[in-house]
Amino acid sequence: MSEKLESLHNQVIAYLKDGKFVEGIEDFYSEHATAQENSNPPTKGRKAMAATEQKFQKKVKTYHGIDILATAVDDQGHGTGVVFYECVMKWEQTDKGHVEVEQAVVERWKNGKIAHVRFYGNYEPGPLED
């Protein structure tokens, strides 16, 4: 993997800007990746993360996008390292109305894929239905 970590991360952000959340998980996360919102238990595995995101997307009526406020990249080479970024995301949600999430995100990359992501912010998604 010779692609720079910043370039890989920017591709993830492009997906987020386009509202391609499930596709981003499928294309950029390792098979055994974990994702964690605040202090909630982590979701383990790319398939489980994609399934959870699909359930959540049923609650989103209109997506208004993401604004990246700051980014820091620790590129350790070969698609490995850490990306920290701060963002604001906005959408209309069936059970909450207008949602504006301010969060800091930590992505840990290994061999060109996200191995672990953690979200720190002011959002709790609530129950997800099948």
Secondary structure, DSSP 4 states (H G I P E B T S, - for coil): --S-HHHHHHHHHHHHHTT-HHHHHHHHEEEEEEEEETTSPPEESHHHHHHHHHHHHTTEEEEEEEEEEEEEEEEEETTEEEEEEEEEEEEEETTTEEEEEEEEEEEEEETTEEEEEEEEES--------
